[in-house]
């Protein structure tokens, strides 16, 4: 299972696995209680977890990266509680450069709930392993692209730049359109 198959649905608690698609919505199975239901696309919005990022002071951090870091610090994970200070302190350990103005405590609590649901289904390990293989593939592809780029720049001799010739535009010589015919309103009979 990948993060692209797991969705968060507005107005409904928890996370859902996409089972099927219809023209007017999705058939989903809850990861909490394994109930399969149809959810209308007219009433709800669907967000796949692979599109979720956390705001930081630099570039955003993907949910995969956050889940991997949370798994590393699993012993320190606070329970989802009403203590906002503990939740803030924990998120600051996991993502030290998160944007304090854009990331609210409710977002942090939602993140902890999502982690608990995914960890309860033993999906966090699977997603982290998947992330490692994807990163390895991306690094190999980047190395090949750099080699190709280096070969291209070494093989091509530099050409001298030709002076650019400026084009002149001619003024439009179209005559102005004629005046429209004025009509008088009809008299009532």
C-alpha positions as a Markdown table, in Angstrom:
| # | Residue | x | y | z |
|---|---|---|---|---|
| 1 | Unk | 0.0 | 0.0 | 0.0 |
| 2 | Unk | 1.2 | 3.5 | -0.8 |
| 3 | Unk | 0.3 | 6.9 | 0.5 |
| 4 | Unk | -1.5 | 7.6 | -2.8 |
| 5 | Unk | -4.1 | 4.9 | -1.9 |
| 6 | Unk | -4.8 | 6.4 | 1.5 |
| 7 | Unk | -7.1 | 9.5 | 1.7 |
| 8 | Unk | -8.3 | 11.9 | 4.4 |
| 9 | Unk | -11.9 | 13.0 | 3.8 |
| 10 | Unk | -13.2 | 16.4 | 4.9 |
| 11 | Unk | -16.0 | 16.0 | 7.5 |
| 12 | Unk | -15.1 | 12.4 | 8.4 |
| 13 | Unk | -12.7 | 11.3 | 11.1 |
| 14 | Unk | -9.7 | 9.0 | 10.5 |
| 15 | Unk | -8.1 | 7.7 | 7.3 |
| 16 | Unk | -9.5 | 5.6 | 4.5 |
| 17 | Unk | -8.1 | 3.3 | 1.9 |
| 18 | Unk | -9.5 | 3.7 | -1.6 |
| 19 | Unk | -11.3 | 0.5 | -2.8 |
| 20 | Unk | -13.0 | 1.8 | -5.9 |
| 21 | Unk | -13.9 | 4.9 | -7.9 |
| 22 | Unk | -17.2 | 6.0 | -9.3 |
| 23 | Unk | -18.2 | 9.1 | -11.3 |
| 24 | Unk | -19.7 | 10.8 | -8.2 |
| 25 | Unk | -17.3 | 9.7 | -5.5 |
| 26 | Unk | -15.1 | 7.0 | -4.0 |
| 27 | Unk | -15.7 | 3.6 | -2.3 |
| 28 | Unk | -13.5 | 3.6 | 0.7 |
| 29 | Unk | -12.6 | 1.3 | 3.6 |
| 30 | Unk | -11.9 | 2.9 | 7.0 |
| 31 | Unk | -8.5 | 2.0 | 8.5 |
| 32 | Unk | -9.9 | 2.3 | 12.0 |
| 33 | Unk | -12.9 | -0.1 | 11.8 |
| 34 | Unk | -12.6 | -1.7 | 8.3 |
| 35 | Unk | -16.1 | -0.6 | 7.3 |
| 36 | Unk | -16.5 | -0.1 | 3.5 |
| 37 | Unk | -18.7 | 2.9 | 2.5 |
| 38 | Unk | -19.4 | 5.1 | -0.5 |
| 39 | Unk | -18.4 | 8.8 | 0.0 |
| 40 | Unk | -19.9 | 11.4 | -2.4 |
| 41 | Unk | -17.5 | 13.8 | -4.1 |
| 42 | Unk | -20.2 | 16.4 | -4.1 |
| 43 | Unk | -20.2 | 16.7 | -0.3 |
| 44 | Unk | -16.6 | 15.9 | 0.6 |
| 45 | Unk | -13.1 | 16.7 | -0.5 |
| 46 | Unk | -10.5 | 13.9 | -0.8 |
| 47 | Unk | -6.8 | 14.4 | 0.0 |
| 48 | Unk | -4.3 | 11.7 | -0.7 |
| 49 | Unk | -1.6 | 11.5 | 1.9 |
| 50 | Unk | 1.2 | 11.6 | -0.7 |
| 51 | Unk | 0.1 | 15.2 | -1.4 |
| 52 | Unk | 0.4 | 16.3 | 2.2 |
| 53 | Unk | 3.3 | 18.5 | 3.3 |
| 54 | Unk | 4.2 | 20.3 | 6.5 |
| 55 | Unk | 5.0 | 24.0 | 6.2 |
| 56 | Unk | 8.6 | 24.8 | 7.2 |
| 57 | Unk | 10.7 | 28.0 | 7.1 |
| 58 | Unk | 12.3 | 26.7 | 3.9 |
| 59 | Unk | 10.8 | 24.1 | 1.5 |
| 60 | Unk | 7.9 | 22.0 | 2.8 |
| 61 | Unk | 8.5 | 18.5 | 4.3 |
| 62 | Unk | 6.6 | 15.6 | 2.8 |
| 63 | Unk | 4.4 | 13.4 | 5.1 |
| 64 | Unk | 6.7 | 10.4 | 4.3 |
| 65 | Unk | 9.7 | 12.2 | 5.8 |
| 66 | Unk | 7.7 | 13.3 | 8.9 |
| 67 | Unk | 6.4 | 9.7 | 9.4 |
| 68 | Unk | 9.9 | 8.3 | 9.1 |
| 69 | Unk | 11.2 | 10.7 | 11.7 |
| 70 | Unk | 8.3 | 10.0 | 14.0 |
| 71 | Unk | 9.1 | 6.3 | 13.7 |
| 72 | Unk | 12.7 | 6.9 | 14.7 |
| 73 | Unk | 11.5 | 8.8 | 17.8 |
| 74 | Unk | 8.6 | 6.5 | 18.6 |
| 75 | Unk | 9.5 | 6.1 | 22.2 |
| 76 | Unk | 9.0 | 9.9 | 22.7 |
| 77 | Unk | 5.7 | 10.1 | 20.9 |
| 78 | Unk | 3.1 | 11.8 | 23.2 |
| 79 | Unk | -0.4 | 10.5 | 23.3 |
| 80 | Unk | -3.0 | 12.6 | 21.5 |
| 81 | Unk | -4.1 | 14.6 | 24.4 |
| 82 | Unk | -5.3 | 18.0 | 25.4 |
| 83 | Unk | -1.9 | 19.2 | 26.4 |
| 84 | Unk | -1.0 | 21.6 | 23.6 |
| 85 | Unk | 2.5 | 22.4 | 25.0 |
| 86 | Unk | 3.6 | 18.7 | 24.9 |
| 87 | Unk | 2.3 | 18.3 | 21.4 |
| 88 | Unk | 4.2 | 21.5 | 20.2 |
| 89 | Unk | 7.4 | 20.4 | 22.0 |
| 90 | Unk | 7.2 | 17.0 | 20.3 |
| 91 | Unk | 6.6 | 18.4 | 16.8 |
| 92 | Unk | 9.5 | 20.8 | 17.3 |
| 93 | Unk | 11.8 | 17.7 | 18.0 |
| 94 | Unk | 10.5 | 15.9 | 14.9 |
| 95 | Unk | 10.5 | 19.0 | 12.6 |
| 96 | Unk | 12.7 | 21.7 | 14.1 |
| 97 | Unk | 12.1 | 24.2 | 11.4 |
| 98 | Unk | 8.4 | 24.0 | 11.1 |
| 99 | Unk | 6.5 | 27.3 | 10.4 |
| 100 | Unk | 5.1 | 28.3 | 13.7 |
| 101 | Unk | 2.6 | 30.7 | 12.1 |
| 102 | Unk | 1.1 | 28.3 | 9.5 |
| 103 | Unk | 1.1 | 25.0 | 11.5 |
| 104 | Unk | -1.5 | 25.0 | 14.2 |
| 105 | Unk | -1.9 | 22.7 | 17.2 |
| 106 | Unk | -4.9 | 21.2 | 15.6 |
| 107 | Unk | -2.7 | 20.2 | 12.6 |
| 108 | Unk | -0.2 | 18.7 | 14.9 |
| 109 | Unk | -2.8 | 16.6 | 16.7 |
| 110 | Unk | -4.2 | 15.4 | 13.4 |
| 111 | Unk | -0.7 | 14.4 | 12.4 |
| 112 | Unk | -0.4 | 12.4 | 15.7 |
| 113 | Unk | -3.7 | 10.7 | 15.1 |
| 114 | Unk | -2.8 | 9.8 | 11.5 |
| 115 | Unk | 0.5 | 8.3 | 12.8 |
| 116 | Unk | -1.4 | 6.2 | 15.4 |
| 117 | Unk | -3.8 | 4.9 | 12.8 |
| 118 | Unk | -1.0 | 4.1 | 10.3 |
| 119 | Unk | 1.2 | 2.5 | 13.0 |
| 120 | Unk | -1.7 | 0.5 | 14.3 |
| 121 | Unk | -2.2 | -1.0 | 10.8 |
| 122 | Unk | 1.6 | -1.6 | 10.5 |
| 123 | Unk | 1.8 | 0.7 | 7.5 |
| 124 | Unk | 4.5 | 3.1 | 8.7 |
| 125 | Unk | 7.3 | 0.5 | 8.2 |
| 126 | Unk | 6.0 | -0.3 | 4.8 |
| 127 | Unk | 5.8 | 3.3 | 3.8 |
| 128 | Unk | 9.3 | 4.0 | 5.1 |
| 129 | Unk | 10.8 | 1.1 | 3.2 |
| 130 | Unk | 9.1 | 2.3 | 0.1 |
| 131 | Unk | 10.5 | 5.7 | 0.6 |
| 132 | Unk | 14.0 | 4.4 | 0.9 |
| 133 | Unk | 13.7 | 2.5 | -2.4 |
| 134 | Unk | 12.3 | 5.5 | -4.1 |
| 135 | Unk | 15.1 | 7.7 | -2.8 |
| 136 | Unk | 17.7 | 5.2 | -4.0 |
| 137 | Unk | 16.1 | 5.2 | -7.5 |
| 138 | Unk | 16.0 | 9.0 | -7.6 |
| 139 | Unk | 19.7 | 9.3 | -6.6 |
| 140 | Unk | 20.7 | 6.9 | -9.4 |
| 141 | Unk | 18.6 | 8.8 | -11.9 |
| 142 | Unk | 20.1 | 12.1 | -10.8 |
| 143 | Unk | 23.6 | 10.7 | -11.1 |
| 144 | Unk | 22.9 | 9.5 | -14.7 |
| 145 | Unk | 21.4 | 12.8 | -15.6 |
| 146 | Unk | 24.5 | 14.6 | -14.3 |
| 147 | Unk | 26.8 | 12.3 | -16.3 |
| 148 | Unk | 24.8 | 13.0 | -19.5 |
| 149 | Unk | 24.8 | 16.8 | -18.8 |
| 150 | Unk | 28.6 | 16.7 | -18.3 |
| 151 | Unk | 29.1 | 14.8 | -21.5 |
| 152 | Unk | 26.9 | 17.2 | -23.4 |
| 153 | Unk | 28.7 | 20.3 | -22.1 |
| 154 | Unk | 32.1 | 18.7 | -22.9 |
| 155 | Unk | 31.2 | 17.6 | -26.4 |
| 156 | Unk | 29.6 | 20.9 | -27.6 |
| 157 | Unk | 32.0 | 23.7 | -28.7 |
| 158 | Unk | 30.8 | 27.2 | -27.8 |
| 159 | Unk | 29.4 | 29.2 | -30.6 |
| 160 | Unk | 29.9 | 32.9 | -31.1 |
| 161 | Unk | 26.9 | 35.0 | -30.5 |
| 162 | Unk | 25.6 | 36.8 | -33.6 |
| 163 | Unk | 24.5 | 40.4 | -33.2 |
| 164 | Unk | 20.8 | 40.7 | -33.1 |
| 165 | Unk | 19.0 | 42.7 | -35.7 |
| 166 | Unk | 16.2 | 44.8 | -34.4 |
| 167 | Unk | 12.9 | 44.6 | -36.4 |
| 168 | Unk | 11.1 | 47.8 | -37.1 |
| 169 | Unk | 7.3 | 47.8 | -37.1 |
| 170 | Unk | 5.2 | 49.7 | -39.6 |
| 171 | Unk | 2.4 | 51.9 | -38.5 |
| 172 | Unk | -1.0 | 50.6 | -39.4 |
| 173 | Unk | -2.5 | 52.4 | -42.4 |
| 174 | Unk | -6.0 | 51.1 | -42.1 |
| 175 | Unk | -8.7 | 53.7 | -42.5 |
| 176 | Unk | -10.9 | 54.4 | -39.6 |
| 177 | Unk | -14.3 | 52.6 | -39.7 |
| 178 | Unk | -17.1 | 54.6 | -41.1 |
| 179 | Unk | -19.8 | 56.1 | -38.9 |
| 180 | Unk | -22.8 | 53.9 | -38.2 |
| 181 | Unk | -26.2 | 54.7 | -39.6 |
| 182 | Unk | -28.3 | 56.6 | -37.1 |
| 183 | Unk | -31.9 | 55.4 | -37.0 |
| 184 | Unk | -34.8 | 57.2 | -35.5 |
| 185 | Unk | -37.1 | 55.4 | -33.1 |
| 186 | Unk | -40.4 | 54.3 | -34.5 |
| 187 | Unk | -43.5 | 56.3 | -33.7 |
| 188 | Unk | -46.2 | 54.6 | -31.8 |
| 189 | Unk | -49.3 | 54.0 | -33.9 |
